[in-house]
Amino acid sequence: MLKRLTLLWTVLRGDARQLWFALRHPNAPGWLKLGTALIALYLFSPIDLIPDVLPVIGVVDDLVLVPLAIRWLLKRLPPEIAQAAASRRAG
């Protein structure tokens, strides 16, 4: 589990930071918090689309679905929150 999280963090570092800053923004919409909670629930849930007991394929669904879900949320941010999160991430 820790190895999977480490690998995910290296893949998602920039997007995860931007999502974190967007969540902490005072005007963050409720759907963003709900979507992030659902992503975290999926990541830590023992129930996956493809079971993790399969050597390579079991982790691939997490490595594909989680980044796609995070980017999907980031693309739907209101412009002022997206700009504030991007500037915090860059600086």
Buried (B, 14 or more C-beta within 10 A) or exposed (E): EEEBEEEBEEBBEEBBBBBEBBBEBEEBBEEBEEBBEEBEEBBEEEEBEBEBEEEEEBBEBBBEBBBEBBBEBBEEBBEEBBEBBBEBBEE
